Amino acid sequence: MTLFPAGQKMTAAAPTNSKPQGQDCPPDPDPSRKGHIGWIVAGSLVAGVLAALLLAAAPFIPATESSVTGAVLLGLALGWAMLVALSVMFTDQPQKWAAAPALFMGLGGFLLVTFGSPLDEVLVWVWPPALLVLAVWIIVQANRQLRSRSGRFLLYPVIAMLVLASLGGGYETVRGAADTAASPPQGQLIDVGGHRLYLSCTGSGSPTVVLEPGAGLMSSDLSWVAPAVARDTRVCVYDRAGRGWSDPANTQQDSGQIATNLHTLLQRANETGPFVLAGHSFGGLYALTFAAMYPEEVAGLVLVDSTAPASGPESAQPTRPDSDETVSRISALVAGAARLGIGRLVGVTPGHLRSTVDEYLQAGSSGQRAAALRDFSDQPLVVLTAGSGSAPGWAASQEVLATLSTNSLHRVINGATHASLITEQEDAAVTAQGILDVVSSVRTSTPLIP
């Protein structure tokens, strides 16, 4: 037993330092590296999107669907790579898992830009399941390594988009293969130079009528008009490139190219002219352009609430090359997005969606080409105008169209709308009668009867 001197109280022993004297202690983590991961996640994702847009618009990237899609993937890959680098350099939460999506998208983008459409046909089968696996892997790794709640909340919408893209892309690939394997119930597919167009001709008699559907429409949308005309003469309907049964085209489809394709289509189908062309809405621009390019093959025209061509001295001038380049890039972006099944949401194929968007983007050029027809002489021309729902100035433009020929009629269909002239049986019958009036004038070489 230990004894203490009298009057001295026992006190608690002072704590001793367990660390050996003179031994260096590990430094505390740098407080500045603990935060900012949420900002780095946000900044990397935004940088990836901006890089994707800039690369898609870069002049050294060809304005094709494969190349533009590849450029977008390369830009997104850059964003994921930034997340790896910045999180390692500036935080205590290194997100090394982000190297996987960076490599995945970077490799896919490089292959598409380098090898183009041949590889694209392979990747559409490989990409969707691989992307789904990658998305699941990102969820697991982010939950393990990213302790920032805000950072995870920023990633979750991105992961959700990857999952939707994989599912939509897989669905589109399977549906597209099934559509390609199917055959049209009637008519034929004819190669017009790099792609096939669908053509269906019924009825008998001369002259043959060729129907041009409006913007975004196809041959099946003329199901009320074509049979009514076929009772009296031969009538042909077709699908422009990328819609209905027709293949997509690799070239821009303004009214000049559409007229060229139609001319080749009729020749290779052994359909003989001169023809009566009937165009609804934008289809009127294509009918006018065909008549300007091939005047000896057009016997008459019917313009069904037609879009008016451009006017003024500049109308015959071609569009600028930089404008064509922009149109091509926008169209390529739309086509790439359609590969993810977006078009199916509105009931159209990727080719149909792209051709419709391209059609509107080419509206200026198409209007200029159509304006080349300044005089239709005394050949029969019927202009049909919807009596309801027209924009200001539309009626005046229809009057101008009627002045193209000295043998013309302008009929305003009371109660009819722009769409009902082909979609409603009663109004479509009026459209069919206008076409048959031109057919009769051609056959008898007599003026149109009001």
Secondary structure as the mmCIF struct_conf table of DSSP 4:
data_model
#
loop_
_struct_conf.conf_type_id
_struct_conf.id
_struct_conf.beg_label_comp_id
_struct_conf.beg_label_asym_id
_struct_conf.beg_label_seq_id
_struct_conf.end_label_comp_id
_struct_conf.end_label_asym_id
_struct_conf.end_label_seq_id
TURN_TY1_P TURN_TY1_P1 ALA A 6 GLY A 7
HELX_LH_PP_P HELX_LH_PP_P1 GLN A 8 MET A 10
HELX_LH_PP_P HELX_LH_PP_P2 ALA A 12 PRO A 15
BEND BEND1 LYS A 19 LYS A 19
HELX_LH_PP_P HELX_LH_PP_P3 PRO A 20 PRO A 20
TURN_TY1_P TURN_TY1_P2 GLN A 21 GLY A 22
HELX_LH_PP_P HELX_LH_PP_P4 GLN A 23 PRO A 29
HELX_RH_3T_P HELX_RH_3T_P1 PRO A 31 ARG A 33
BEND BEND2 LYS A 34 GLY A 35
HELX_RH_AL_P HELX_RH_AL_P1 ILE A 37 ALA A 57
TURN_TY1_P TURN_TY1_P3 PRO A 59 PHE A 60
BEND BEND3 ILE A 61 ILE A 61
BEND BEND4 ALA A 63 THR A 64
HELX_RH_AL_P HELX_RH_AL_P2 GLU A 65 PHE A 90
BEND BEND5 ASP A 92 GLN A 93
HELX_RH_3T_P HELX_RH_3T_P2 LYS A 96 ALA A 98
HELX_RH_AL_P HELX_RH_AL_P3 ALA A 99 PHE A 115
HELX_RH_AL_P HELX_RH_AL_P4 SER A 117 GLN A 145
HELX_RH_AL_P HELX_RH_AL_P5 ARG A 149 ALA A 181
BEND BEND6 ALA A 182 ALA A 182
BEND BEND7 PRO A 185 GLY A 187
STRN STRN1 GLN A 188 ASP A 191
BEND BEND8 VAL A 192 HIS A 195
STRN STRN2 ARG A 196 THR A 202
BEND BEND9 GLY A 203 GLY A 203
BEND BEND10 SER A 206 PRO A 207
HELX_LH_PP_P HELX_LH_PP_P5 THR A 208 THR A 208
STRN STRN3 VAL A 209 GLU A 212
TURN_TY1_P TURN_TY1_P4 ALA A 215 GLY A 216
HELX_RH_3T_P HELX_RH_3T_P3 SER A 219 LEU A 222
TURN_TY1_P TURN_TY1_P5 SER A 223 TRP A 224
HELX_RH_AL_P HELX_RH_AL_P6 VAL A 225 ALA A 230
TURN_TY1_P TURN_TY1_P6 ARG A 231 ASP A 232
BEND BEND11 THR A 233 THR A 233
STRN STRN4 VAL A 235 ASP A 239
TURN_TY1_P TURN_TY1_P7 ALA A 241 GLY A 242
BEND BEND12 ARG A 243 ARG A 243
TURN_TY1_P TURN_TY1_P8 GLY A 244 TRP A 245
BEND BEND13 SER A 246 SER A 246
HELX_LH_PP_P HELX_LH_PP_P6 ASP A 247 PRO A 248
BEND BEND14 ASN A 250 THR A 251
HELX_RH_AL_P HELX_RH_AL_P7 SER A 255 ARG A 268
TURN_TY1_P TURN_TY1_P9 ALA A 269 ASN A 270
BEND BEND15 GLY A 273 GLY A 273
STRN STRN5 PHE A 275 HIS A 280
TURN_TY1_P TURN_TY1_P10 SER A 281 SER A 281
HELX_RH_AL_P HELX_RH_AL_P8 PHE A 282 MET A 293
HELX_RH_3T_P HELX_RH_3T_P4 PRO A 295 GLU A 297
STRN STRN6 VAL A 298 VAL A 304
BEND BEND16 ASP A 305 ASP A 305
HELX_LH_PP_P HELX_LH_PP_P7 SER A 306 ALA A 310
BEND BEND17 GLY A 312 GLY A 312
HELX_RH_3T_P HELX_RH_3T_P5 PRO A 313 ALA A 316
BEND BEND18 GLN A 317 GLN A 317
HELX_LH_PP_P HELX_LH_PP_P8 PRO A 318 ARG A 320
HELX_RH_AL_P HELX_RH_AL_P9 PRO A 321 ALA A 338
TURN_TY1_P TURN_TY1_P11 ARG A 339 ILE A 342
HELX_RH_3T_P HELX_RH_3T_P6 GLY A 343 VAL A 346
TURN_TY1_P TURN_TY1_P12 GLY A 347 GLY A 347
HELX_RH_AL_P HELX_RH_AL_P10 PRO A 350 LEU A 361
TURN_TY1_P TURN_TY1_P13 GLN A 362 GLN A 362
HELX_RH_AL_P HELX_RH_AL_P11 ALA A 363 ALA A 370
TURN_TY1_P TURN_TY1_P14 ALA A 371 ALA A 372
TURN_TY1_P TURN_TY1_P15 SER A 377 ASP A 378
BEND BEND19 GLN A 379 GLN A 379
STRN STRN7 LEU A 381 ALA A 386
BEND BEND20 GLY A 387 GLY A 389
HELX_LH_PP_P HELX_LH_PP_P9 SER A 390 ALA A 391
TURN_TY1_P TURN_TY1_P16 PRO A 392 GLY A 393
HELX_RH_AL_P HELX_RH_AL_P12 TRP A 394 ALA A 402
TURN_TY1_P TURN_TY1_P17 THR A 403 LEU A 404
BEND BEND21 THR A 406 ASN A 407
STRN STRN8 SER A 408 ILE A 413
TURN_TY1_P TURN_TY1_P18 ASN A 414 GLY A 415
TURN_TY1_P TURN_TY1_P19 HIS A 418 ALA A 419
HELX_RH_AL_P HELX_RH_AL_P13 SER A 420 THR A 423
BEND BEND22 GLU A 424 GLU A 424
HELX_RH_AL_P HELX_RH_AL_P14 GLN A 425 THR A 444
TURN_TY1_P TURN_TY1_P20 SER A 445 SER A 445
HELX_LH_PP_P HELX_LH_PP_P10 PRO A 447 ILE A 449
#
